[in-house]
Every structure is written in structure tokens, then in C-alpha cells.
Amino acid sequence: MHKTLIALALVAAAGTALAQATPAGLWKTIDDETKQEKSLVRIADNGGSFSGRIEKLTDPAKADSKCEKCDGAKKDQPIVGMTIIEGVKKSADEPYWDGGTILDPNNGKTYKVRLTPKDDGKVLEVRGFIGPFYRNQTWLRVQ
């Protein structure tokens, strides 16, 4: 009986760790230049396709900011609540999720994106790129 309980506990712990090794969750974004917390982004799994939206901007002075440089339907829309990651799926043979896009509301540009969970899912490496040029950010899991 004791061995069975230990085995069940290990299976449950492994399942929790595996669930955390996806991009799904709430993430704290860090500003590239200041290294300060910038926003909270919630990434959700929508049947195998991941999307992410901004839940909060940490600078109270920017809480009502709009995406002035965005094009199309997102032009002049509030940044809080805006979907910035779309169409990301698990890569078949790689430890990352890609195939989608990420929007930078600061400049209104959309980039291809790759999301790579690291450190047992506590850290998310976010790579936005156009052709061979890319920029990485490190996001920290909140939940």
C-alpha cells in the first residue's frame, strides 16, 4: 500500500511538471532595456493552437495605452486585453512551439514567434523574428 501511494504521488508530480512545460499560463514580461517588469500576458491553449493576450501593463501611467502604431482592426485599440500572440502550435520534433505570430504594440510590427519553455516551465524564451533576424525575451511564469 505504501509503495502504491508513493507511485501515485510521483505520477501526479510528473503530470504537474509536464503541464508546466508548455507556454500556457500567466507570464511576466521584462523590458529589454530597463530589465523592469512590463506586463502580464496570459497564454491559452485553444485546442492545440496557443494565443496570448495582455492582461495588465505594470506602469499605471500606461494602463490606458492604445496601439497607435498598429494596423487594421488593432489600430488605436486598448493594449490591455489585446491578443498579441496567435496561431502558435507545438513543433512535432522540437521542444518549442512556433508557426504563429507575435505583435509588438510599441512599434505595431508583427513577427514570427517561437516559444520555448525552460527551467521546468518556469521561464519562457520568446523569440520574435523576421527572416534571419531575431530578438529574444525572457518571460517569467506567474502561474
MDTraj code that builds the backbone (N, CA, C; nanometers):
import mdtraj as md
import numpy as np

residues = "MET HIS LYS THR LEU ILE ALA LEU ALA LEU VAL ALA ALA ALA GLY THR ALA LEU ALA GLN ALA THR PRO ALA GLY LEU TRP LYS THR ILE ASP ASP GLU THR LYS GLN GLU LYS SER LEU VAL ARG ILE ALA ASP ASN GLY GLY SER PHE SER GLY ARG ILE GLU LYS LEU THR ASP PRO ALA LYS ALA ASP SER LYS CYS GLU LYS CYS ASP GLY ALA LYS LYS ASP GLN PRO ILE VAL GLY MET THR ILE ILE GLU GLY VAL LYS LYS SER ALA ASP GLU PRO TYR TRP ASP GLY GLY THR ILE LEU ASP PRO ASN ASN GLY LYS THR TYR LYS VAL ARG LEU THR PRO LYS ASP ASP GLY LYS VAL LEU GLU VAL ARG GLY PHE ILE GLY PRO PHE TYR ARG ASN GLN THR TRP LEU ARG VAL GLN".split()
xyz = np.array([
    [0.0829, -0.1195, 0.0000],
    [0.0000, 0.0000, 0.0000],
    [0.0874, 0.1260, 0.0000],
    [0.1932, 0.1271, 0.0814],
    [0.2835, 0.2414, 0.0902],
    [0.3492, 0.2694, -0.0451],
    [0.3934, 0.1637, -0.1153],
    [0.4580, 0.1791, -0.2454],
    [0.3595, 0.2337, -0.3487],
    [0.2346, 0.1928, -0.3388],
    [0.1327, 0.2412, -0.4314],
    [0.1102, 0.3908, -0.4132],
    [0.1047, 0.4373, -0.2900],
    [0.0853, 0.5799, -0.2638],
    [0.2041, 0.6620, -0.3146],
    [0.3239, 0.6104, -0.2947],
    [0.4430, 0.6795, -0.3437],
    [0.4402, 0.6865, -0.4965],
    [0.4041, 0.5764, -0.5604],
    [0.3974, 0.5732, -0.7067],
    [0.2937, 0.6727, -0.7587],
    [0.1781, 0.6785, -0.6941],
    [0.0745, 0.7739, -0.7348],
    [0.1210, 0.9173, -0.7169],
    [0.1906, 0.9453, -0.6080],
    [0.2425, 1.0805, -0.5841],
    [0.3439, 1.1194, -0.6912],
    [0.4299, 1.0261, -0.7296],
    [0.5293, 1.0546, -0.8334],
    [0.4634, 1.0788, -0.9690],
    [0.3625, 0.9999, -1.0018],
    [0.2908, 1.0190, -1.1280],
    [0.2220, 1.1547, -1.1287],
    [0.1596, 1.1930, -1.0179],
    [0.0921, 1.3234, -1.0086],
    [0.1926, 1.4367, -1.0221],
    [0.3080, 1.4238, -0.9573],
    [0.4107, 1.5279, -0.9661],
    [0.4644, 1.5387, -1.1087],
    [0.4839, 1.4262, -1.1745],
    [0.5329, 1.4279, -1.3128],
    [0.4308, 1.4937, -1.4044],
    [0.3037, 1.4662, -1.3837],
    [0.1979, 1.5281, -1.4638],
    [0.1946, 1.6776, -1.4452],
    [0.2127, 1.7248, -1.3229],
    [0.2158, 1.8687, -1.2959],
    [0.3358, 1.9330, -1.3635],
    [0.4511, 1.8703, -1.3550],
    [0.5711, 1.9256, -1.4179],
    [0.5548, 1.9307, -1.5692],
    [0.4954, 1.8262, -1.6279],
    [0.4753, 1.8233, -1.7720],
    [0.3786, 1.9335, -1.8141],
    [0.2736, 1.9534, -1.7363],
    [0.1762, 2.0572, -1.7692],
    [0.2410, 2.1954, -1.7646],
    [0.3370, 2.2159, -1.6773],
    [0.4029, 2.3449, -1.6655],
    [0.5059, 2.3669, -1.7754],
    [0.5430, 2.2634, -1.8483],
    [0.6436, 2.2775, -1.9527],
    [0.5791, 2.3127, -2.0867],
    [0.4669, 2.3830, -2.0828],
    [0.4049, 2.4360, -2.2032],
    [0.4012, 2.5877, -2.1885],
    [0.3742, 2.6579, -2.2964],
    [0.3658, 2.8030, -2.2845],
    [0.2366, 2.8506, -2.2191],
    [0.1415, 2.7622, -2.1950],
    [0.0147, 2.8036, -2.1350],
    [0.0366, 2.8530, -1.9928],
    [-0.0235, 2.9670, -1.9596],
    [-0.0131, 3.0219, -1.8245],
    [-0.0047, 3.1728, -1.8267],
    [0.0194, 3.2287, -1.7096],
    [0.0337, 3.3736, -1.6954],
    [0.1819, 3.4055, -1.6826],
    [0.2296, 3.5004, -1.7650],
    [0.3711, 3.5322, -1.7745],
    [0.3974, 3.6791, -1.7473],
    [0.5054, 3.7050, -1.6758],
    [0.5535, 3.8407, -1.6513],
    [0.6557, 3.8717, -1.7602],
    [0.6317, 3.9777, -1.8370],
    [0.7265, 4.0176, -1.9403],
    [0.8249, 4.1182, -1.8817],
    [0.9450, 4.1164, -1.9334],
    [1.0524, 4.2030, -1.8839],
    [1.0982, 4.2932, -1.9981],
    [1.1083, 4.4231, -1.9711],
    [1.1536, 4.5200, -2.0710],
    [1.2992, 4.4935, -2.1071],
    [1.3285, 4.4910, -2.2379],
    [1.4637, 4.4634, -2.2869],
    [1.5661, 4.5628, -2.2342],
    [1.5297, 4.6892, -2.2312],
    [1.6259, 4.7934, -2.1953],
    [1.6365, 4.8152, -2.0448],
    [1.5229, 4.8301, -1.9771],
    [1.5254, 4.8642, -1.8344],
    [1.5359, 4.7426, -1.7441],
    [1.5038, 4.6257, -1.7978],
    [1.5017, 4.4994, -1.7217],
    [1.3942, 4.5010, -1.6122],
    [1.2971, 4.5907, -1.6253],
    [1.1870, 4.6002, -1.5296],
    [1.0653, 4.5242, -1.5837],
    [0.9798, 4.4805, -1.4920],
    [0.8557, 4.4151, -1.5312],
    [0.7731, 4.5116, -1.6158],
    [0.7193, 4.4605, -1.7266],
    [0.6487, 4.5461, -1.8210],
    [0.4988, 4.5156, -1.8269],
    [0.4651, 4.3867, -1.8303],
    [0.3245, 4.3490, -1.8427],
    [0.3033, 4.2058, -1.7973],
    [0.1761, 4.1685, -1.7920],
    [0.1375, 4.0304, -1.7683],
    [0.0645, 3.9823, -1.8928],
    [0.1083, 3.8690, -1.9458],
    [0.0478, 3.8109, -2.0652],
    [-0.0021, 3.6712, -2.0306],
    [-0.1297, 3.6443, -2.0622],
    [-0.1852, 3.5107, -2.0411],
    [-0.1874, 3.4379, -2.1746],
    [-0.1194, 3.3220, -2.1772],
    [-0.1165, 3.2371, -2.2961],
    [-0.2107, 3.1200, -2.2697],
    [-0.3011, 3.0972, -2.3651],
    [-0.4011, 2.9908, -2.3503],
    [-0.3889, 2.8905, -2.4645],
    [-0.4173, 2.7649, -2.4319],
    [-0.4209, 2.6569, -2.5297],
    [-0.5647, 2.6465, -2.5794],
    [-0.5849, 2.6776, -2.7050],
    [-0.7171, 2.6720, -2.7659],
    [-0.7235, 2.5505, -2.8589],
    [-0.7236, 2.4315, -2.7987],
    [-0.7294, 2.3089, -2.8772],
    [-0.6041, 2.2827, -2.9587],
    [-0.4886, 2.3123, -2.9025],
    [-0.3616, 2.2881, -2.9696],
    [-0.3033, 2.4105, -3.0383],
    [-0.3797, 2.5162, -3.0479],
    [-0.3316, 2.6430, -3.1029],
    [-0.3273, 2.7430, -2.9878],
    [-0.2101, 2.7978, -2.9626],
    [-0.1912, 2.8864, -2.8482],
    [-0.2049, 3.0323, -2.8895],
    [-0.2659, 3.1110, -2.8010],
    [-0.2754, 3.2552, -2.8214],
    [-0.2456, 3.3224, -2.6885],
    [-0.2049, 3.4481, -2.6959],
    [-0.1711, 3.5208, -2.5739],
    [-0.2240, 3.6629, -2.5798],
    [-0.2766, 3.7083, -2.4662],
    [-0.3276, 3.8449, -2.4610],
    [-0.2716, 3.9157, -2.3389],
    [-0.2591, 4.0462, -2.3499],
    [-0.2069, 4.1272, -2.2403],
    [-0.3173, 4.1467, -2.1373],
    [-0.2887, 4.1062, -2.0131],
    [-0.3857, 4.1232, -1.9047],
    [-0.3625, 4.2509, -1.8255],
    [-0.2355, 4.2953, -1.8201],
    [-0.2052, 4.4117, -1.7373],
    [-0.0758, 4.4757, -1.7847],
    [-0.0729, 4.6079, -1.7836],
    [0.0512, 4.6827, -1.8004],
    [0.0914, 4.7291, -1.6616],
    [0.2160, 4.7054, -1.6231],
    [0.2556, 4.7329, -1.4850],
    [0.2772, 4.8807, -1.4559],
    [0.3015, 4.9615, -1.5580],
    [0.3175, 5.1055, -1.5381],
    [0.1783, 5.1685, -1.5366],
    [0.1324, 5.2175, -1.4194],
    [-0.0025, 5.2752, -1.4110],
    [-0.0257, 5.3893, -1.5107],
    [0.0794, 5.4613, -1.5476],
    [0.0654, 5.5719, -1.6429],
    [0.0320, 5.5214, -1.7831],
    [0.0603, 5.3925, -1.8100],
    [0.0344, 5.3368, -1.9429],
    [-0.0868, 5.2446, -1.9458],
    [-0.1588, 5.2338, -1.8343],
    [-0.2703, 5.1402, -1.8227],
    [-0.3775, 5.1591, -1.9295],
    [-0.3962, 5.2818, -1.9766],
    [-0.4984, 5.3101, -2.0781],
    [-0.4394, 5.3282, -2.2178],
    [-0.3154, 5.2820, -2.2365],
    [-0.2485, 5.2996, -2.3662],
    [-0.3230, 5.2285, -2.4783],
    [-0.3132, 5.2874, -2.5952],
    [-0.3728, 5.2288, -2.7147],
    [-0.2610, 5.1974, -2.8137],
    [-0.2891, 5.1048, -2.9026],
    [-0.1899, 5.0630, -3.0021],
    [-0.1973, 5.1583, -3.1216],
    [-0.1320, 5.2719, -3.1069],
    [-0.1364, 5.3769, -3.2087],
    [-0.0645, 5.3371, -3.3374],
    [0.0379, 5.2531, -3.3266],
    [0.1170, 5.2164, -3.4444],
    [0.0695, 5.0865, -3.5093],
    [-0.0334, 5.0240, -3.4535],
    [-0.0865, 4.9002, -3.5108],
    [-0.1632, 4.9302, -3.6391],
    [-0.1790, 4.8272, -3.7208],
    [-0.2575, 4.8366, -3.8436],
    [-0.3898, 4.7622, -3.8253],
    [-0.4800, 4.7844, -3.9167],
    [-0.6041, 4.7079, -3.9225],
    [-0.6923, 4.7247, -3.8008],
    [-0.7548, 4.6143, -3.7587],
    [-0.8527, 4.6168, -3.6505],
    [-0.7907, 4.6543, -3.5156],
    [-0.6616, 4.6382, -3.4992],
    [-0.5975, 4.6682, -3.3711],
    [-0.5543, 4.8145, -3.3583],
    [-0.5623, 4.8883, -3.4680],
    [-0.5237, 5.0295, -3.4671],
    [-0.6072, 5.1056, -3.3647],
    [-0.5373, 5.1777, -3.2759],
    [-0.5985, 5.2615, -3.1727],
    [-0.6849, 5.1847, -3.0720],
    [-0.6647, 5.0536, -3.0621],
    [-0.7369, 4.9735, -2.9634],
    [-0.6554, 4.9672, -2.8335],
    [-0.7238, 4.9467, -2.7192],
    [-0.6509, 4.9358, -2.5919],
    [-0.5521, 4.8193, -2.5940],
    [-0.4341, 4.8433, -2.5396],
    [-0.3333, 4.7373, -2.5338],
    [-0.3729, 4.6317, -2.4318],
    [-0.4264, 4.6739, -2.3168],
    [-0.4736, 4.5768, -2.2186],
    [-0.5943, 4.5045, -2.2792],
    [-0.5860, 4.3729, -2.2819],
    [-0.6906, 4.2910, -2.3422],
    [-0.6599, 4.2504, -2.4853],
    [-0.5564, 4.3103, -2.5448],
    [-0.5218, 4.2825, -2.6836],
    [-0.4516, 4.1474, -2.6975],
    [-0.4923, 4.0717, -2.7987],
    [-0.4245, 3.9465, -2.8318],
    [-0.2989, 3.9809, -2.9098],
    [-0.1840, 3.9392, -2.8562],
    [-0.0562, 3.9703, -2.9216],
    [0.0135, 3.8455, -2.9759],
    [-0.0289, 3.7267, -2.9313],
    [0.0273, 3.6009, -2.9812],
    [-0.0870, 3.5220, -3.0432],
    [-0.0654, 3.4746, -3.1660],
    [-0.1703, 3.4000, -3.2348],
    [-0.1125, 3.2838, -3.3145],
    [-0.1877, 3.1733, -3.3197],
    [-0.1574, 3.0622, -3.4084],
    [-0.0343, 2.9807, -3.3774],
    [0.0096, 2.9783, -3.2531],
    [0.1298, 2.9040, -3.2161],
    [0.0927, 2.7592, -3.1850],
    [0.1697, 2.6652, -3.2414],
    [0.1440, 2.5224, -3.2203],
    [0.2730, 2.4509, -3.1825],
    [0.2581, 2.3365, -3.1182],
    [0.3733, 2.2563, -3.0769],
    [0.4458, 2.2058, -3.2007],
    [0.5760, 2.2256, -3.2053],
    [0.6586, 2.1715, -3.3121],
    [0.6699, 2.0207, -3.2910],
    [0.6527, 1.9453, -3.3967],
    [0.6459, 1.7996, -3.3856],
    [0.7670, 1.7366, -3.3179],
    [0.8852, 1.7737, -3.3592],
    [1.0052, 1.7065, -3.3089],
    [1.0957, 1.7966, -3.2265],
    [1.0489, 1.9122, -3.1891],
    [1.1326, 2.0079, -3.1173],
    [1.0686, 2.0456, -2.9840],
    [1.1469, 2.0957, -2.8894],
    [1.0928, 2.1323, -2.7578],
    [1.0360, 2.2746, -2.7542],
    [0.9802, 2.3201, -2.8655],
    [0.9255, 2.4548, -2.8686],
    [0.7943, 2.4586, -2.9452],
    [0.7279, 2.5714, -2.9335],
    [0.6023, 2.5986, -3.0020],
    [0.6300, 2.7115, -3.1009],
    [0.5814, 2.6975, -3.2266],
    [0.6057, 2.8018, -3.3257],
    [0.4945, 2.8014, -3.4293],
    [0.5186, 2.8668, -3.5419],
    [0.4212, 2.8692, -3.6501],
    [0.3216, 2.9836, -3.6411],
    [0.3309, 3.0619, -3.5360],
    [0.2385, 3.1729, -3.5196],
    [0.3093, 3.3062, -3.5252],
    [0.2401, 3.4075, -3.4737],
    [0.2942, 3.5431, -3.4772],
    [0.2834, 3.6098, -3.3410],
    [0.3650, 3.7138, -3.3235],
    [0.3592, 3.7970, -3.2030],
    [0.3623, 3.9430, -3.2479],
    [0.2788, 4.0219, -3.1846],
    [0.2695, 4.1646, -3.2135],
    [0.3428, 4.2415, -3.1049],
    [0.4244, 4.3374, -3.1456],
    [0.4868, 4.4299, -3.0509],
    [0.4033, 4.5581, -3.0539],
    [0.3203, 4.5820, -2.9502],
    [0.2346, 4.7000, -2.9517],
    [0.3115, 4.8323, -2.9484],
    [0.4378, 4.8288, -2.9095],
    [0.5173, 4.9518, -2.9066],
    [0.5473, 5.0057, -3.0457],
    [0.5685, 4.9129, -3.1413],
    [0.6003, 4.9594, -3.2763],
    [0.4964, 4.9158, -3.3802],
    [0.3976, 4.8374, -3.3369],
    [0.2911, 4.7939, -3.4275],
    [0.3317, 4.6852, -3.5248],
    [0.4522, 4.6300, -3.5098],
    [0.5007, 4.5276, -3.6029],
    [0.4661, 4.3877, -3.5536],
    [0.4428, 4.2998, -3.6512],
    [0.4134, 4.1598, -3.6222],
    [0.5311, 4.0753, -3.6694],
    [0.5710, 3.9805, -3.5851],
    [0.6858, 3.8952, -3.6118],
    [0.6437, 3.7489, -3.6029],
    [0.7167, 3.6606, -3.6695],
    [0.7017, 3.5179, -3.6446],
    [0.7506, 3.4952, -3.5029],
    [0.6996, 3.3913, -3.4371],
    [0.7358, 3.3697, -3.2974],
    [0.7686, 3.2232, -3.2703],
    [0.8590, 3.2047, -3.1762],
    [0.8916, 3.0720, -3.1217],
    [0.8896, 3.0845, -2.9696],
    [0.8168, 2.9954, -2.9043],
    [0.8066, 2.9929, -2.7586],
    [0.8739, 2.8665, -2.7072],
    [0.9736, 2.8825, -2.6209],
    [1.0471, 2.7675, -2.5683],
    [1.0457, 2.7705, -2.4161],
    [0.9680, 2.6810, -2.3524],
    [0.9725, 2.6725, -2.2065],
    [1.1080, 2.6210, -2.1611],
    [1.1581, 2.6790, -2.0527],
    [1.2876, 2.6395, -1.9966],
    [1.2731, 2.6301, -1.8449],
    [1.3741, 2.5727, -1.7808],
    [1.3784, 2.5633, -1.6345],
    [1.2493, 2.5023, -1.5800],
    [1.2130, 2.3840, -1.6346],
    [1.0918, 2.3118, -1.5933],
    [0.9651, 2.3961, -1.6081],
    [0.9616, 2.4815, -1.7096],
    [0.8426, 2.5611, -1.7375],
    [0.8301, 2.6885, -1.6569],
    [0.9326, 2.7236, -1.5806],
    [0.9281, 2.8466, -1.5005],
    [0.9664, 2.9690, -1.5825],
    [1.0349, 2.9463, -1.6938],
    [1.0847, 3.0534, -1.7795],
    [1.0386, 3.0240, -1.9219],
    [1.0041, 3.1283, -1.9950],
    [0.9663, 3.1131, -2.1348],
    [1.0569, 3.2015, -2.2199],
    [1.1300, 3.1375, -2.3105],
    [1.2096, 3.2132, -2.4054],
    [1.1177, 3.2462, -2.5237],
    [1.1011, 3.3743, -2.5487],
    [1.0138, 3.4226, -2.6563],
    [1.1036, 3.4821, -2.7635],
    [1.0997, 3.4224, -2.8809],
    [1.1827, 3.4708, -2.9915],
    [1.0913, 3.5227, -3.1024],
    [1.1039, 3.6520, -3.1303],
    [1.0343, 3.7115, -3.2433],
    [1.1346, 3.7318, -3.3545],
    [1.0970, 3.6946, -3.4785],
    [1.1945, 3.7076, -3.5859],
    [1.1314, 3.7376, -3.7211],
    [1.2127, 3.8024, -3.8025],
    [1.1825, 3.8269, -3.9431],
    [1.3039, 3.7766, -4.0191],
    [1.2833, 3.6728, -4.1003],
    [1.3960, 3.6136, -4.1730],
    [1.5031, 3.5681, -4.0751],
    [1.6304, 3.6005, -4.1033],
    [1.7376, 3.5548, -4.0143],
    [1.7568, 3.6439, -3.8908],
    [1.6834, 3.7529, -3.8826],
    [1.6999, 3.8461, -3.7712],
    [1.5983, 3.8156, -3.6626],
    [1.6450, 3.8137, -3.5370],
    [1.5543, 3.7820, -3.4273],
    [1.5939, 3.8565, -3.3011],
    [1.4998, 3.8544, -3.2073],
    [1.5217, 3.9123, -3.0753],
    [1.4584, 3.8186, -2.9740],
    [1.5315, 3.7877, -2.8687],
    [1.4800, 3.7022, -2.7623],
    [1.4394, 3.7854, -2.6422],
    [1.3346, 3.7422, -2.5756],
    [1.2964, 3.7949, -2.4468],
    [1.2785, 3.6766, -2.3524],
    [1.2992, 3.7015, -2.2257],
    [1.2748, 3.6003, -2.1242],
    [1.1559, 3.6438, -2.0415],
    [1.0527, 3.5592, -2.0399],
    [0.9337, 3.5848, -1.9603],
    [0.9347, 3.4889, -1.8418],
    [0.8808, 3.5322, -1.7291],
    [0.8797, 3.4525, -1.6068],
    [0.7376, 3.4105, -1.5724],
    [0.7224, 3.2819, -1.5388],
    [0.5888, 3.2297, -1.5076],
    [0.5378, 3.2897, -1.3772],
    [0.4141, 3.3381, -1.3805],
    [0.3445, 3.3851, -1.2614],
    [0.2548, 3.2728, -1.2108],
    [0.1856, 3.2069, -1.3028],
    [0.1034, 3.0886, -1.2702],
    [0.0872, 3.0007, -1.3909],
])
top = md.Topology()
chain = top.add_chain()
for i, resn in enumerate(residues, 1):
    res = top.add_residue(resn, chain, resSeq=i)
    for name in ("N", "CA", "C"):
        top.add_atom(name, md.element.get_by_symbol(name[0]), res)
traj = md.Trajectory(xyz[None], top)
